[in-house]
């Protein structure tokens, strides 16, 4: 077993944060091609299932904390549409403000 596969289950462990990000972007690109053709409700349900699959590996007492950190990461990755200016603001920009989500019926 190499350093990259020194897990008990034999699956490969990324060697660095950069490698993790590269692999995540590659996987997300493959998945997004399939999801983008689906209705938003199905996209949301699929993503919820994937997040649950991720969270279940953590001990129950810290799952909410992990989910909160995950949501903050996701928000930080998204451009924000300013309704007044009708333009996208880059993630991390001073103009990007978190607004509460609207209620879905």
C-alpha positions in Angstrom: 0.0 0.0 0.0 1.4 3.4 -0.9 1.0 6.6 1.2 -1.8 7.7 -1.1 -3.7 4.4 -0.3 -2.9 3.9 3.4 -6.6 3.6 4.4 -8.0 0.5 5.8 -10.6 0.2 3.0 -7.8 0.5 0.4 -9.4 3.6 -1.3 -6.9 6.2 -2.4 -6.5 9.2 -0.2 -5.7 12.5 -1.9 -2.1 13.6 -1.2 -2.8 17.3 -0.7 -5.5 20.0 -0.5 -4.8 21.0 -4.0 -5.2 17.4 -5.2 -8.4 17.1 -3.3 -9.7 20.3 -4.9 -8.7 19.1 -8.4 -10.4 15.7 -7.9 -13.5 17.3 -6.5 -13.8 19.7 -9.4 -13.3 16.9 -11.9 -16.1 14.8 -10.2 -18.4 17.8 -9.8 -18.0 18.5 -13.6 -19.0 15.0 -14.4 -22.0 15.0 -12.0 -23.1 18.5 -13.0 -23.5 17.4 -16.7 -26.1 14.9 -15.5 -27.8 17.1 -12.9 -28.0 20.2 -15.1 -30.5 18.5 -17.4 -32.8 17.6 -14.5 -35.5 19.7 -12.8 -34.3 21.7 -9.9 -36.4 19.6 -7.4 -34.5 16.5 -8.5 -31.2 18.3 -8.4 -31.9 19.4 -4.8 -33.1 16.0 -3.7 -29.9 14.4 -5.2 -27.6 16.9 -3.6 -29.4 16.4 -0.2 -28.9 12.6 -0.5 -25.2 13.2 -1.3 -24.7 15.6 1.7 -26.5 13.1 3.9 -24.1 10.3 2.7 -21.2 12.6 3.5 -22.5 13.6 7.0 -23.4 10.1 8.2 -19.7 9.3 8.4 -19.2 11.8 11.2 -20.2 11.2 14.8 -23.7 12.5 15.6 -22.7 15.2 18.0 -20.6 17.1 15.4 -22.8 16.6 12.3 -24.6 20.0 12.6 -21.2 21.7 13.0 -19.9 19.9 9.9 -23.0 20.8 7.9 -22.7 24.5 8.9 -19.1 24.6 7.8 -20.1 22.9 4.5 -22.9 25.4 3.9 -20.5 28.3 4.5 -18.0 26.8 2.1 -20.7 26.4 -0.6 -21.9 29.9 -0.1 -18.4 31.2 -0.4 -18.0 29.3 -3.7 -21.1 30.9 -5.4 -21.3 34.2 -7.2 -24.1 36.4 -5.8 -26.6 38.1 -8.0 -27.3 41.6 -6.9 -31.0 42.2 -7.7 -30.4 46.0 -7.9 -27.5 45.9 -10.3 -28.5 42.7 -12.1 -25.0 41.5 -12.2 -23.0 38.7 -10.6 -20.6 39.5 -7.9 -17.6 37.2 -7.5 -17.4 34.9 -4.5 -15.5 36.5 -1.6 -16.1 40.0 -2.9 -17.1 42.8 -0.5 -20.3 43.2 -2.5 -21.4 39.6 -1.8 -23.9 39.5 1.0 -25.7 36.5 2.3 -29.4 36.9 2.2 -31.9 34.5 3.8 -33.3 32.0 1.3 -36.9 32.5 0.1 -39.5 30.0 1.2 -40.3 27.3 -1.3 -43.9 26.3 -1.5 
